[in-house]
């Protein structure tokens, strides 16, 4: 009995379509976009042995925590960068983040070719929720690290040039800009 590659390919495509349909119909949906799904009852505990400052005080966080607090109905309308790098805690999103900024918020969205949002929701982090930034590195390049939320929910790291471009849209942040 010879192996027919065409039949195998058809079976693989059919299985992929079934998985996409199941993911679409059975993914978790939030009841209210205004109220966060996760509530922090106590401030995060510092990591023992970590260097003092931002990294020790803030949890790593992940995309789902950001979306629970600052979910946006749509992604950046007029992005200042596509295919950007972003680090949320220890997780690095490379070449797949759309970044936008306006007077209200820093807007982020995952956009992976062929996979779309990869099961994530866009976020809009208000400028008032973004803490002070500090120098960092991201993939060997200069970057800025900052916490979001009070108490801190996550630590984000963006490349320096991208952070400066985002700050250009923020109201009243001239004193935060790094030259």
DACORFEN-V382405 format. One record per residue. RES is the residue in one letter. PHI is phi in degrees with one decimal (NA if undefined). PSI is psi in degrees with one decimal (none if undefined). D_LAST is the distance of its C-alpha to the last C-alpha in whole Angstrom. Layout:
((RES PHI PSI D_LAST) (RES PHI PSI D_LAST))
//
This chain:
((X NA 111.2 70) (X -74.9 152.7 67) (X -86.1 126.0 64) (X -100.2 108.3 62) (X -65.1 -30.7 59) (X -63.8 -41.8 59) (X -66.1 -39.0 60) (X -63.6 -43.5 57) (X -63.1 -41.2 55) (X -62.9 -41.9 56) (X -63.6 -41.1 56) (X -65.3 -43.6 53) (X -64.3 -41.9 51) (X -62.8 -41.7 54) (X -64.0 -39.6 52) (X -64.4 -40.8 49) (X -64.8 -42.6 50) (X -61.5 -43.1 51) (X -63.9 -40.1 48) (X -64.7 -40.8 46) (X -65.2 -43.5 49) (X -62.6 -41.5 49) (X -63.1 -37.2 45) (X -68.9 -42.9 45) (X -85.3 -24.3 48) (X -115.3 19.0 48) (X -79.9 156.0 44) (X -71.1 138.7 43) (X -121.4 143.6 42) (X -82.6 147.2 41) (X -77.5 -46.5 43) (X -129.9 123.0 41) (X -72.4 -12.3 37) (X -85.2 -40.5 36) (X -92.7 128.4 37) (X -66.3 146.5 36) (X -75.9 -25.0 38) (X -116.3 129.3 37) (X -113.4 133.3 37) (X -88.3 123.1 35) (X -94.6 -23.5 38) (X -140.7 152.9 36) (X -65.9 152.4 33) (X -65.4 148.3 32) (X -86.6 141.5 33) (X -64.9 152.0 31) (X -81.9 128.0 31) (X -69.5 131.9 33) (X 87.2 -4.0 32) (X -81.1 156.9 28) (X -70.3 147.9 25) (X -67.0 158.8 24) (X 113.0 -151.6 22) (X -58.4 -46.6 21) (X -65.4 -32.8 23) (X -79.6 -31.3 26) (X -84.9 -27.1 26) (X -105.2 143.0 25) (X -72.2 164.1 28) (X -65.3 -44.9 27) (X 72.8 172.5 28) (X -152.4 178.7 29) (X -63.0 -37.2 29) (X -65.0 -35.1 33) (X -67.3 -42.5 31) (X -60.8 -45.4 28) (X -66.3 -31.4 31) (X -66.9 -32.5 33) (X -91.8 -38.3 31) (X -133.4 46.0 29) (X -65.0 137.3 31) (X -113.8 149.3 31) (X -67.8 -32.2 34) (X -137.3 165.6 32) (X -78.7 -170.8 29) (X -59.9 127.0 26) (X -73.5 -46.0 28) (X -123.6 80.2 25) (X -65.6 143.4 23) (X -88.0 -14.5 19) (X -154.4 139.7 20) (X -123.9 148.5 23) (X 68.8 33.0 24) (X -85.9 164.8 21) (X -98.7 141.8 21) (X -146.5 141.9 21) (X -122.8 126.3 22) (X -115.6 106.3 24) (X 61.7 -127.6 25) (X -87.4 -7.8 27) (X -89.0 128.9 27) (X -108.6 128.1 25) (X -105.7 107.7 26) (X -103.5 128.4 25) (X 56.7 29.5 25) (X -140.9 14.3 27) (X -111.0 129.8 25) (X -95.0 126.6 24) (X -116.4 131.4 21) (X -134.7 158.1 21) (X -145.7 142.9 19) (X -144.0 -172.1 21) (X -65.4 -23.6 21) (X -91.4 -39.5 23) (X -157.2 163.1 22) (X -91.2 122.6 20) (X -109.9 131.3 23) (X -130.8 145.7 24) (X -152.6 136.0 27) (X -81.5 133.7 29) (X -143.1 93.8 30) (X -99.1 129.4 32) (X -54.9 136.5 34) (X 70.6 -21.9 38) (X -106.2 -10.6 37) (X 68.8 -131.0 35) (X -79.2 -7.6 34) (X 59.7 37.3 35) (X 78.8 12.0 37) (X -106.8 160.8 34) (X -108.8 148.9 33) (X -66.2 152.4 30) (X -125.2 150.3 27) (X -130.1 102.9 26) (X -91.8 116.1 24) (X -61.1 145.1 23) (X -60.0 -30.6 20) (X -68.9 -18.4 22) (X -90.5 -4.5 22) (X -94.2 124.1 19) (X -81.4 -178.2 18) (X -65.1 151.1 15) (X -101.3 160.3 13) (X -140.6 159.1 13) (X -64.6 146.4 12) (X -155.6 -179.1 15) (X -127.2 148.3 17) (X -140.4 114.5 19) (X 52.6 41.6 21) (X 80.7 -2.7 20) (X -107.1 164.1 16) (X -65.9 139.6 13) (X -149.2 173.0 13) (X -124.6 135.5 12) (X -113.1 137.8 16) (X -149.7 156.9 17) (X -97.4 156.7 20) (X -127.7 139.8 22) (X 96.1 156.4 25) (X -134.6 108.9 27) (X -65.2 163.3 28) (X -56.9 131.5 26) (X -99.8 -38.9 27) (X -154.3 162.2 25) (X -113.6 125.2 22) (X -112.4 146.4 20) (X -130.3 124.9 18) (X -125.2 151.4 16) (X -58.9 148.4 14) (X -59.0 -45.4 10) (X -63.3 -39.4 10) (X -69.0 -39.5 13) (X -63.7 -41.3 12) (X -64.1 -40.1 9) (X -66.1 -37.4 12) (X -68.6 -41.0 14) (X -65.1 -24.9 12) (X -62.3 -23.7 12) (X -92.5 -13.1 16) (X -79.4 138.4 16) (X -77.7 134.9 18) (X 62.4 34.8 16) (X -114.9 25.1 13) (X -59.6 -35.5 11) (X -71.3 -17.2 10) (X -87.6 -18.5 10) (X -65.7 136.5 6) (X -99.3 129.6 4) (X -102.2 none 0))
//
